């Protein structure tokens, strides 16, 4: 998948999350992509949050089928993006900010401001060899993250999601 398509997907997802009234924070994955993170207040169980996340992905795939797919797997997403809602399952993991990935190049996941996205060249732009160039910025792009957490009930209603 070309990098500009990944950037566009993040912007489109953020726009939809904003329509649902949910805050969206951005970070590099330290690998090939980006992570859009939505802090939510704990109320619903793991299965409900995962199903709601899947409903968001399904909506994006239905709305823009030339860009998104709802089914994972390489053969299902040729030329399209799968927004990985599966990371919301109990026991699922994702790399945390400032962690090095255990892959070639040792890319590091770094918090970003949305205003930095258009200048970013890749999800592994920072690695163990150059992350020192980002340390002065630190977590500043995520200032206010913890205070931005919201409940998802209103968003579930807007999406007509039933538990």
N, C-alpha and C positions, 0 to 999 in steps of 0.2 A: 504494500500500500504506500503510495507517495505521501511524503510528509505534509504537503499542503492539504490533502484530504483529511488527515488526522487532525490538523489544526481546525479545519472547517467543522469537523464532527464535534469537537469540543465546544466550539462556539454555538453550534446548533443545539447541542444538549443543554448548555447553560441557558440559552434562550427559552427552551421548553421548561426547564426547572424553575426559571424565574417566573414564567407564566403560572406555574403551579404554586408559586410563593415560597419556593425552597432556595436557600442559599447554595451557591456552588463555588467551591474552592479548587484551585488548580495546582498540580505538581507534575514534574516529569516522572516517568516511571523508572528511569535509570536503564531502560531497555529501548524498545521500539516505539513506545507510545506515550500517552499522557494519562493521568488519573484525575478524574473530576470527582471531588469528595463533597458529600452533603452531610453535615453534622445534624443529627436528629436527636431529639429528646427521647429517652427510653420510656416507652409505653407499651409498644407492641412486641410480640414474640418474634424470634428469628424467622420463622416461616412466613409470617405476615409481611415483614420488611422485605424479605427476598421476593415474595410474590408481587408486592407493590413495585419493587425495582424491575422485575420482569415485565410488568404491565407498562412501565415507562419505556422500556426498550421496545416492546411490541408496538406501542404507539408510534415511536420514532420510525420503526421499520415499515409500518403501515402508511405513515404520512410521507416518508421519503424512501421508497423501496429501492431506488437506484443508488442510495448511499448506505443503508443500514439493513442488517439481518437480525432476526431474533434467535436463530438457532446457531449454536457454537459449532466448531469443527472447521478445519481448513477447506473442505470441499463445499461447505455451505456459504462461505464468505469470500469467494473469489471476487476481487475487485470491490468488495463491500466491507463495512466495518461492523463488527460484533461488539456492542457495548457490554462489557462483562459484568452483568448483574449477579453472576454466580459468586462473586467475591463477598456478597452479602449473606451467604449461608453460614450457619453455625459451623465453626471449625475451619472455614475458608481463611486463607491468608492473603495478604498483599504486602508489598514492601513499604516500610514506613519511611518518612522523610529522613534524609541524611544517611540512609543505608546504602551500602554498596551491593550491587547485584552480583551473584556468583555466575557470571558469564564473561565471555571474552570482552576485554576493555574495562571491566569493573566499573560500569556506569553507576551513578549515584542519583537517587531520587531526591529532587530539590523542590521546595515550595516556590511557586511562581505567583506573580500578580497577573491578572488577565491582560493588563496593558503590556506585558512582556511577550505574550504569545506570538505575535506576528514577527518578532525578531528572532525567535528561537529556531534553531536549525535541526534539532533532533531530540528524542526522548532521553538520549544518553549524552547530551551535550556536556554534562559534567561527569567526571570520573575521578578515580583516586589520584590521578596525575595533575588535574587542574582544578579540583574543587576548592582549593585555597583561594582561587579568584572569585568565588561566590560567598565565602564566609563572612565578608563585611556586610553583605545584604542580610544574611542569616534568615531568621523567620519573619522578618518585617512584612513580606507579602501576605502573610497569614495573620496579621494583627487583627484581632477581633474574632478570630475563628471560634474560640470556645463560647463566646457570647452570642454567636449567630445561630446556635442550634435551635431548631424549631420542632414542634410536633408535626406529624404528617397527616393528621385527620383531615384538615382542610384541603390538602393536596389530593388525598385519596378521593374526597368528594368531587373535586374538580375533574378528576380523571374518570369518575364514575366507577371507582374500584370498590368492589365488595369483598369483605373478609369472609 
